[in-house]
Amino acid sequence: MRFIKFVKFFFSFFLLLNVFTLSGQSDYTKFVLVLDAGHGGKDPGNSYHGFVEKEIALKTTMKVGSILEKDKDFKIEYTRTDDTFIELVNRPKVANKINAHLFVSIHCNSVANQTPSGTETFVMGLSRTNMNLEVAKNENSVILLEDNYKQTYKGFDPSKPEILIGRKIIQEDNLYSSINLATTIQDNFTNKLSRKTRGVKQQPLWVLDAATMPGVLIELGFLSNKEEGEYLNSDQGQNEMAEQIANAIKHYKKVYFNEPLNEDDVKIVEKKYKPEPKEPLDSTIAKSNDAIKSTSVMTDDSGQVFYKVQLFASSKKKDLTKNEFKGLENISFTFENNLYRYYFGKSYDLSVVKKMHEEAKSQGFSDAFIVQFANGKVSAIK
């Protein structure tokens, strides 16, 4: 009898121990994510056309968290949940303190030229691209608003490119994982929402540099572009962008924990979208048998159709660095039939080039018109 009681006691104890063990494992295997809404408080971030970065970043970040909090396997922490100024040095500390699996920072872009648009996602790295350095300086500049920033950041000056370039990757082991997540985010934006992609980029950003786990910084789009700013400032835009960020994080978690992927995770997306080249696709001029022949390219490497604005044609070659183009940038040319044809801008999106066309006309190029480059041929768009 005693033996039977002992067996029952032992069985009950063993079962209870297993429950505690399984419960502990359940807590342990939660995916811990820190969501960082960029800027806040006295640091508004970018402001264009009435759109304020700190507000859009916070609303979108909270929407991402709200989606993921419905999944019991996620534990979400935030660097801020209201309009509070958080020192840059403390943002990654939130993630480091709780040994988070992932750090995601959400921002909005802007440039003086109001034409650029598109999403881009940054990972920690050392890029010498001028455009990327401008992003790094913008996102790191909040350091200058903090007290004792020179002591806190130990000589890290966000205004000096040479300092930015000199930063080293502290956690190289995390870079591959960060790139994988960033790629999924960009794919979701373009393939699911048809947002223009500016790609995945590496850049020395403090919040990513100081985090001891994989991390990404997402630029949702350009507030300086009024159309894109209106989208990002709307509930619809924030909901759609948040959903795709959340979906990318869910996919990352499955890969991280080696969980089975469903059909939606692995299926090939039919719709393809190619990012624009980092540099304008200019024609090259070559001499052959003492005669100048055109070597202009009418499609890019992807074979996609694209558009430019033709400003004028001339029998003489113009100096692209002079004021002849009245401040317009991204000027290219072709040489055919003894004529140089000069173009402004480039995009795969005709609506974007239509805006460039209006800009060219406002600068005095009244005869400018849009041209299409496709299948090795160029033709005017009426």
BELQUIBEL-V335335 format. One record per helix or strand of 3 or more residues. SS is the DSSP state (H for helix, E for strand). FROM is the first residue (numbers start at 0). LEN is the number of residues. If there is no record, write none. Layout:
ss = <SS | SS>
from = <FROM | FROM>
len = <LEN | LEN>
This chain:
ss = <H | E | H | E | H | E | E | H | H | H | H | E | H | E | H | H | H | E | E | E | H | E | E | H | E | E>
from = <1 | 30 | 52 | 73 | 87 | 101 | 118 | 129 | 148 | 160 | 171 | 196 | 205 | 214 | 225 | 234 | 262 | 284 | 290 | 305 | 322 | 330 | 338 | 349 | 368 | 376>
len = <27 | 7 | 16 | 5 | 10 | 8 | 5 | 16 | 4 | 6 | 22 | 6 | 5 | 8 | 8 | 22 | 4 | 4 | 4 | 9 | 3 | 6 | 9 | 13 | 6 | 5>
